[in-house]
């Protein structure tokens, strides 16, 4: 199971909880590094996800199918809230979300397939990694300097925080963009990620016209994309240009369409 995902989610959540009391009213209103969202909107996003996890809303076919637009909608619903109301929702729902995700590590439900609208289908136990990714990415990349506006510092990211986030990204990679991304891969490509969260995987092309990409451990191709895992979290979510953070060995023309298209949500 993914006990590492739970530990990472709890760790990054605890660090966010340490930062929140240091933020003043003016800083909550500053633009974050997540386009169109203020700093308080980033917390509103995390609070909305937590609330939906502990009290799932009924299905609504009118909601956006695009996951990014869905997130924008939930943030927009909270734009009239006070800072205190947003923070109260986050504090109220997040511990319950973490407890539910920890319970999801236990059989018989741990391996049950769960569809996350707009993002794909995952074993229930891996949902802990989605939270580990969300909190880590938004806190480190969107809220805190140097990319975000908040002038506070945290300890350097650890392997135990980064690896579960990367694991979710790699699980989502074949699913989130579907045929759009699949069409960019004609032969196997290696992602060689170093530093905290280090891993090496090969992205294999779909085996048929209706198939998906496959991500498997190991290096099984001559074309390789080299990056740190921390930078991967930034460029693979299109927060930063991949060209500034990647080195390609082998066929650059084979890797470039994939790198230009990749956008993990």
Protein Blocks (a to p, Z undefined) as FASTA:
>chain_A
ZZklmmmmmmmmmmmmmmmmmpcfklmmpccfbehiafklmmmmmmmmmmmmmmccdddf
kbcfblklmmmmmmmmmmmpcfklmmmmmmmmmmmmmmmmmmmmpcfklmpccddehiac
cdfklmmmmmmmmmmmmmmmmmpcfkbmbfcdcddddfklmmmmmmmmmmmmmmmnmmml
mmmpmbdcddddehehiacddddddfbfkbccdddedjdbfbdcdddfklmmmmmnomac
fklmpccehjfklmmmmmmmgccZZ
